[in-house]
Amino acid sequence: MTDNHPKKKFSIISCAIVVVVGVWIFYSCNVFFSYYFIAVSIILIIVLINRIEDPVLRKIIYIALVIRLGLALLQTYTGIDLPGEGPGSDAINFENHGWKNAQYWLQGGEPGGMTGAHYYSAWIGILYYIFGRISLVPQIFNVYFSLLAIFLVYKTTNMIAKQRAARFAALFFMLIPSLNSFAAILLRETLIILFLTASFYFFVKWLYNGKILDIGGAFIAVALAGALHGVLFLLSAIYIIMLIFYSPREKRFRLVWTQLILAGVMVILAFVLLSNIISYQIPANVADVFTPEFIGTVVERKKVSRTSYLQGMVPQNYFDLIWQSPIRMIYFLFAPFPWMVENISDLFGFLDILIYVVLIVLSVKGSCLLWPGKKQVVSTAAVLVFSLVLMYSWGTTNYGTAWRHRQKLAAYLTIFAAVGVTRIHKLKGLFPEDDIIMKTRGQD
């Protein structure tokens, strides 16, 4: 107690000085305050990283911080366009709408957009309202969100496999080039990926301990993802089914009446609280989402561009939906094909495809290894991935957009791919040998 007292005193005094200096700078010069906030936040993040117990994970997150912060600084102060950015891109549009929101709150006039995808613009607007139009501030938050996603991938993998697999998962997730690019620019994808990863993390926790707070966390996280991209609300149906028909305490499928009531309450609350949010992208009658008429309308209204594919493939009936779905899913996962590559951007997209081919193969191997003892985790993840691929394959008609949406699979694939990698003999020396054996506790 005596040894810790001076340290606590020093910490309190340091925090007080930081706050006082920050307030003084804020009222003296808003621009300097923005950079002061960035510097203090980086120091705070470094302190938090140092509190991580696993030294390997600490190094991985430090590397991610350096790479992603470096890319953000490079993009901001050199004008170099990273993949996913450029004239007319969503990143530019989000930034512009964010500034319009900040001006609206400061001076009145026209808001920059406050629904659906533009909730992300509203977030940028809040930061611009506080710090001024300094794009590095929302960019630095994107970097921090991406670091949290890496941490959650590690924690989720560590629940279903040994620490060695968790380290591989964090490493793979950190190394995906597209995720590094997204973390450094103003795209909503980083936040969506974080929410989807958090949702799966809480769901896996619920499978192990059956706590209501954990399944509630899974629903809240997927709802936040859905607020940024309405179609993701449909993933909650998978959690609803598991909540009704699976008992985590008994580790078996059966109708659980208390959980059925809870699921009903959640569905009612979701429709009451979120109906206005999801209505911009999902029709009032949710069943219409699965009709050829609605899906055909979605396909036809997409803009035609150089990167468009399957332009003439529009479903007219349910039979068309059945036979066209596999083709669209293949294009979504693997376009641009080699013969489509025409410039540097296409080449980057093609290299991204090669990474995902490896991840898919390894994740299948990892799923097979986990299946005997982790059937519920593996099957739920498989349904989530299949649902994402199916939904986005019909909502995407060009390989530029497909490249962005494909990254939403990254967390699921890296978690299971990491398990597959632990059984590759040549890589056994990369992380400690005593972590190879997977956990035996869990589901039967």
N, C-alpha and C positions, 0 to 999 in steps of 0.2 A: 504493500500500500504506500509506504514511504517513498519508494523508488519511482512509482508512477505519478505521484503528486506533482513534482516539478514539470514533468512532461505534459500533464493535463493543463497546468497553468500556462505553460509556454504556448500550447495549441490554442487555448482560449484567447490569449493576448494576440497571437498571430492572426487568428480569424477576425478579431475586432479591428486590427490595423488594416487588414485587407478590405473589410466592409467600409470603414471610414474613408480610406483612400478612394475606394470605388465610388462612393457617394459624392465626394468632393470633385472627382474627375467628371462624373455624370453631369453635375450642375455647372462645371466649368467648360467642358468641351465634349459634346456627344461622340465625336469621331474617336477621340482618344479613349473614351470609355469603352467603345466597342473593342478596340485592340487590347485594352486592359482586361476586359472580360475574357477574350480569347486566351490571353496568356495565363490568367488565373485558372481557367477551365482546363487547360492542358496540364498545368501543375496538379490540379485535383485528380484528373484522369490517371496521371502517372502514380499518384499516391494510391489510388484504388487498384491499379494493376499490380502494384507491389504487395498488395494484401492477398493476392491470389496464391493459394497454397502450392499448386503444381508449378514447379519452375519451368517445365517445358511449355505449358500453356501461357505462362507469363511472357516467355520469349516470343511465342507465336503472336500474341496480341501486341507486343511492342513492335514487332516487324510490321504488322498490319497498320498500326498507328503511324509509323514512319512513312510507309508506302502511300497510304491514303491521304494523310496530311500533306505529304509532298506533292501528290497529284492535284490536290485542291489548291495549293499555293501556285503550282505551275499553271493551272488553268486560269486562276484569278489574275495573276500578274504578268503572264506572257501572252494571253489571248489564244493559246493553243486549244483547239477543240478536241476534247477527249471523245472516244466512242460514245454515242448517245446524245451528243451535243452538236450544235451548229445552227445556222439560220433556219428558222421555221420549226425547230425541234420542240418537243414537249418541255425540255429543260428551260429553254428561252421563254416559252409561253407561261410556265409556272412562275418564273421570276417576274415577268411583266405584270401578271395578274396579282402577284403578291405585293408589288409596289403600288398598284392601283388600290388594293385593299388598305394599305397603310395610309395612302393619301386620303382615301375616303374617311377613315377614322380621324385623321388629323384635320382635314379641311372640308369634308363633305364632298358631294359630287356623286359619280358613278362607282359602285363597288366593283372589284375585279373578279368576282365569282366566288360563291360560297357553297356550292353543292358538289357532291360526287368527287371527281378527281380534284376539283378546286378546293377541297378541304385542305389539301396540301398547300395550295396558294394562300389560304387563310393562315396557315401556320407560318409561312414565310412573311406574310403581312404583319403578323404579331411581332415577329423578330425585327422587321424593318421599323415598325412603330416605336419599338423600344430603343433600337440601336442605330437607326438610320439605314439608308440603302447601301449596306456593305454586304455583298453576297457571301463573303467568307464566313459570316456568322451562321446562316443556315447551312452552309456547306460543312462547317465544323461540327454542327449537330448531326448531320448525316454520317460523318466519320464516326462519331461516338455511337450512333445507333447501330452502325455496322459492326463495331467492336462488341457491343452487347449481343448481337446475333451470333457472333463466333463463340462467345461464352456460353450461350444457350445451346448451341449445337454440341459443344463439349459436354455440358451437363446432361443433356438428353441421351447422348451416346453412352455416357458413364453409368446411366441407370439401366441400360439394357445389355451392356457389354463391359469388358474390362477397361481400365484406364488407358491401356495402350491403344485400343480402338478409338477412344475419345480423343486422344492426342492426334491420331491420324485424321479424324473427322475435322477437328479444328484447323489442322494444317491444310487439308484439301479445300475447305471452305474459304480459308484466308487466301489461297493461291489462285482462285478462279479470277481471271483477268477482268471479266465483265463486272463482277461484284466490286472490284477495286475501283473501276471507272464510275459505277453508279454511286459509290460512297463519296466521290469527290465532286459530283455535279448535282444540280437541283432537280432530281427525279424522285417521284413518289415510291419507286421500286424498293429503295432501301428500307423505308418504313414498312411497306407491305410485307417484305421478306422477314423483317423483324417480328411483326405481328403473327405471321404464319408459323414462324419458328417457335415463338412463345406459346402459341396455341397448342402445338404438338407437344412441347415440353410439359405444359400443365396437364394435357391429356394422358401422357405416359405416367406422370406422377399419380394421377387419379387411378389408373389401372393398377398401380402398386399399392396405394394406401386407401383408396375409396373415399377420400375426403371431398365433401361438397365444394369447399373453397377451390380445389384444384380444377374440377370440371367447370365450375363457374369462371375461373380464370381462362380456361380454354375457350369458352363461349365469348367472353368479353374480348379476348385477343382476336378471334376470327371476326367478330362484329366490327372491330376497329379496322381490320383489313378490308372488310366489306364496305365500310364507309368511304374508303379510298378507291375501291373498285367493286361496285355493287354485286357483280356475279359471284364474288367470293362468299357472300352470305349463304349460298347454296351448300357450302361445305359443312355448315352447322347441322344439316340434316344427317350427316354421317355420325356426328357426335350424339345427336338426339337418339338415333337408333341404338347406339352402344349404351347410352344412359338407360334406356328402357329395358333392353334385353340382356344386359351383362351385369353380373354381380362381381365387383372387384374383390370383395372380401371372401367370397366362396370360389373365386377363380373359375367360374363357369357361366354359360349362357342360360338364363331363365328370366321370366317376366318378374321385374322387381316393382311392386306397386308404389312404394314410396318414391322411387326414382321416376316412375311414370308420371306421378303427380308433379314432381319437380320439373320434368321435361315440359309438361303442359304449361306450367307457370312461366317457364323460360320462353316458350314459343309465344304466349300471349304478350308478355312484356316486350319481346322483340318486335312484334307487329305494332304494338301501341307506341313504343318509343322510337322505332327506327323506320316506320313505314314511309315517312317523308324523305328519308335519306336514300332508301333503296329504290324509290319509285322512278328516279330519273333513268335507271338502266333496266330494271326488272318490271314487267307489266303488273297491273293491279291483281290480276289472276295469275298467281305464280305458275300454275299448271301450263299456261300458255308458253312458258319458256321452252317447253319440250315439244312444241308443235312445229311442223315443217313451215307453216306460214310465218311464224315469228322468226325462226332461225334463218329462213330465206330472206326476210327483210333485213336482218342484221348483216348477212353476207353481201347483199346488193347495195347497201348504203355505204359500204367501205370505199374509200377513194382508190382509184386505179393509179398505180405508179410503176416506175421501172422495176421495183422489187415485188410486184404483185404476182400471185400464183393462183392457179385453179379458178380463174375468173369466170369461166363458163359453167362451173359446177355449183348449181343452186338447187337445193332440194325442193321437189314438188309434192312429195308424199313421204310416208313413213319408211317405205322400202328404200327410197333415195337416202334417207338419213342413215339407214343401216349399212348400205354398201359404200357410201361416200365417207363415213366417219373414219374407217381405218386409213384411207388415203390422206385425208386431211390431217390425221394425227401424225402420220409419217412425215408429211411436209412441215408440220409445226415443229417436230422434234429435230429434223435433219436438214431442213433448207437453211441456207443455200447449198445446193449440191454443187460438185466441182464445176459443172458446165454453166452454172449461173454466176460464177465469180468474174467480175468485170473491173473492180477497183480495189483500193486498199480496205475500204469499209467492208466489202464483200469478203475479202480475204480474212479479216478479223472475225467476221461471222462464221466463216468456214472453220477456222481454228477453234472457235468456241464449240462448234459441233463435234469436233474430234475429242475435246475434253469431255463432253457429255456422253459420247459413245463409250468412253472408258468408264465413266461414272456409272452408267446404266449397267454395263457388263458386271462391274465389281459389286454394284448394289444387289443385283440378282444373286450373285454368289453369296454375299453376306446375308441376304434374306433366307437363302436355303440353309445356311449354317445356324441361323437363329430360330428357324421355324419350329424345331422340336420342342423348345422350351418357351418360346415367345410368340406363339401363334397370334394372339390378339394384337400385339404391337405391329407385327409384320403385316397382317391382313388389313388392319386399319390404315397403315401407311400406304399400302398398295392401292387401296380404294381411293385415298386422298390424292395420290399421284395420278391415278387413272382419271379421276374426276377433273382434276386441273387440266390435264392434257386434252381431254374430250371437250371441256368448255372452251378453252382457249383456241383449240383447233378450229372451232366453228366461228369464233369471234375474231379470228385473225386471218387476213388475206394477203399479207406480204411478209417476207422473211425478216425485214427490219423490226417490225412490231413483234414477230414471233421470237426473235432474239431476246427482246426485253422481257416478254412474258415467260420465256423458258427459264429464266433465272429464278423464278418462284419455286422451281423444283429442287433448287440447289441443296437446301437444308436436308430434305428427305433423302436425296440420293447420296450425299456425302456421309450421312449417319450410317447407312447400311453398306456403302462402298468401303468405309473404313474397317468394318468387321471383315469384309472379304479380303482386304489387304493384309490383315493380321495373319492370315494363313499362307501368304506368299513367302516361301522359305528364304529367298534372297533378300528380303527386307526385314528379316528377324533382328538384325543388329541395329536397326535405326533407332528403336526405342527399347527400354529395358526388357530383357528376356522373361522376367518373372511376371510380366503383365499379359502374356499371350493367352492364357487360359481364360475363357469367358465366364462370367458369373453364372452360377447354377441356380441362384435364388430367382424367384419370379413366378411366371405363370406356367402352368402345365399344359 
